[in-house]
């Protein structure tokens, strides 16, 4: 019995050491655990802010940013049209990007446009300019090991001081992050382990303990 306990302890220790050796998001990322999934309800061009949602296993992710019309005296002007600029970075901890794609990206001339750059398997940068519409990013992640997180470093570059948006998550428009100033860093746990995977791991540990106990009784 003692031997089986030692074996299990070694396995648990190996898991912790493996997780600790992987990339970790810095302390500036506030950990948030929203409880809702599914696309939030919002009106592009009317509701100002970032809107984020994912699937139940937190492996498929969607980001949208919605702007509002700005008087030219209060916001940046590009080609005679005023609007807001949203930008940021996505950082994966213990995961890699499976896919990443833009949503409604367009060019606005004079070197001003929407873009996303995947600078590594775990990091991507983006920028989107909007007026009375929305832009966004859709991406999937592939788990390497648990625990795992998706980090968001979001920026709002509108020049109107009181227009910093709120970030919403999930089907109930849950407030995920209220901007302080003009930027926010937070991380969300992902992916959620599948029940079948957890049952398989548990069954394996139980079986290992049973075999060790049987050998102990024979002795």
Buried (B, 14 or more C-beta within 10 A) or exposed (E): EEEBEEBBEEEEEEBEEEBEEBBBBEEEBEEBEBEBBEEBEBEBBEBBBBBBBBBEEBBBBBBBBBBBEBEEEEBBEBEEBBBBBBBBBBBBBBBEBEEBEBBEBEEBEEEBBBEBEBEEEBBBBBBBBBBBEBBBBBBBBEBBEBBBBBBBBBBBBBBBEEBBBBBBBBEBBBEBBEBEEBBBBBBBBBBBEEEEEEEEEEEEBEEBBEEBEEEEEEE
